[in-house]
Amino acid sequence: MENKSTIRNAFKMKLKPGFEAEYKKRHDEIWPELQALLSETGIQDYSIFLDEETLILFAVQKISPNFDEKHLPNHPLVKKWWAFMADIMDTNPDNSPIAISLKEVFHLD
């Protein structure tokens, strides 16, 4: 059963056409140091799904209550990952993915 102090977070991003396989490949080969950083900062049970018709990426993750949302965007490793992914996703000027938060309307344990 889920720890009730854990917060579910969901958001969507957009993949550029023709990069479906490359996006999966890059995540299959995610840098171990990035994976460790995400875990250390309180992100767990993180999944990203692709709607192949719209190229919308749907991400859902569990985050600890003490997660500092300002820490990761300023971390050099995260900035490096964003630069690595910028050619295949819709991004902001700083290379961060354009991510739109989603509102939870139903949950079943």
PLY file of the C-alpha trace (Angstrom):
ply
format ascii 1.0
element vertex 109
property float x
property float y
property float z
element edge 108
property int vertex1
property int vertex2
end_header
0.00 0.00 0.00
1.20 3.52 -0.81
2.69 5.63 1.95
0.06 8.31 2.55
2.75 10.94 2.99
3.77 10.36 -0.63
2.33 12.79 -3.17
1.34 11.73 -6.69
2.38 14.20 -9.38
1.31 14.04 -13.01
2.17 16.23 -15.98
2.28 16.16 -19.75
4.96 17.07 -22.27
5.16 16.91 -26.06
7.47 14.88 -28.28
8.51 16.12 -31.71
7.30 13.97 -34.64
9.54 11.10 -35.67
11.40 10.81 -32.36
9.33 8.13 -30.62
12.04 5.44 -30.80
14.82 7.88 -29.91
12.95 9.13 -26.84
12.49 5.55 -25.62
16.13 4.70 -26.36
17.42 7.68 -24.39
15.27 6.77 -21.41
16.21 3.08 -21.65
19.80 4.31 -21.32
19.11 6.95 -18.65
22.30 8.07 -16.98
22.80 6.21 -13.69
23.84 9.45 -11.97
20.58 11.12 -13.07
18.56 8.16 -11.88
20.35 8.36 -8.52
19.76 12.12 -8.27
16.02 11.70 -8.88
15.82 9.04 -6.16
17.91 11.05 -3.71
15.71 14.11 -4.11
12.52 12.15 -3.39
11.16 11.07 -6.77
10.05 7.46 -6.93
7.78 5.21 -8.97
8.24 7.46 -12.04
6.62 6.45 -15.34
6.24 8.21 -18.67
3.65 7.09 -21.20
3.37 8.10 -24.87
0.11 8.75 -26.73
1.29 7.74 -30.20
-1.56 9.63 -31.94
-0.82 13.03 -30.38
2.83 12.55 -29.30
1.81 13.72 -25.83
4.01 12.30 -23.09
2.13 11.64 -19.85
4.32 11.43 -16.76
3.33 10.29 -13.30
5.57 10.05 -10.27
5.42 9.78 -6.54
7.34 12.41 -4.62
8.21 12.64 -0.95
6.59 15.42 1.06
9.98 17.06 1.63
10.75 17.18 -2.12
12.25 20.56 -3.05
10.87 21.45 -6.47
13.42 24.27 -6.87
16.48 22.04 -6.41
16.31 19.82 -9.52
15.82 22.54 -12.18
19.01 24.23 -10.94
21.12 21.09 -10.74
23.87 20.90 -13.44
23.06 17.26 -14.22
19.40 18.07 -14.87
20.39 21.00 -17.10
22.70 18.65 -19.02
19.84 16.12 -19.47
17.50 18.86 -20.68
20.07 19.96 -23.27
20.47 16.33 -24.34
16.69 15.96 -24.81
15.93 19.42 -26.29
16.24 18.31 -29.92
13.37 15.83 -29.64
10.86 17.59 -27.33
9.01 20.87 -27.07
11.09 22.95 -24.67
11.32 26.30 -22.94
14.21 28.69 -23.75
16.30 27.12 -20.94
15.85 23.65 -22.57
13.51 22.46 -19.81
10.62 20.49 -21.28
7.36 22.35 -21.57
5.49 20.51 -18.82
1.85 21.10 -17.98
0.63 19.91 -14.58
-2.42 17.69 -14.57
-5.18 17.67 -11.98
-6.03 14.34 -10.39
-9.75 13.61 -10.70
-9.81 9.94 -9.66
-7.57 7.51 -7.81
-8.13 3.90 -6.75
-5.69 2.03 -4.48
0 1
1 2
2 3
3 4
4 5
5 6
6 7
7 8
8 9
9 10
10 11
11 12
12 13
13 14
14 15
15 16
16 17
17 18
18 19
19 20
20 21
21 22
22 23
23 24
24 25
25 26
26 27
27 28
28 29
29 30
30 31
31 32
32 33
33 34
34 35
35 36
36 37
37 38
38 39
39 40
40 41
41 42
42 43
43 44
44 45
45 46
46 47
47 48
48 49
49 50
50 51
51 52
52 53
53 54
54 55
55 56
56 57
57 58
58 59
59 60
60 61
61 62
62 63
63 64
64 65
65 66
66 67
67 68
68 69
69 70
70 71
71 72
72 73
73 74
74 75
75 76
76 77
77 78
78 79
79 80
80 81
81 82
82 83
83 84
84 85
85 86
86 87
87 88
88 89
89 90
90 91
91 92
92 93
93 94
94 95
95 96
96 97
97 98
98 99
99 100
100 101
101 102
102 103
103 104
104 105
105 106
106 107
107 108
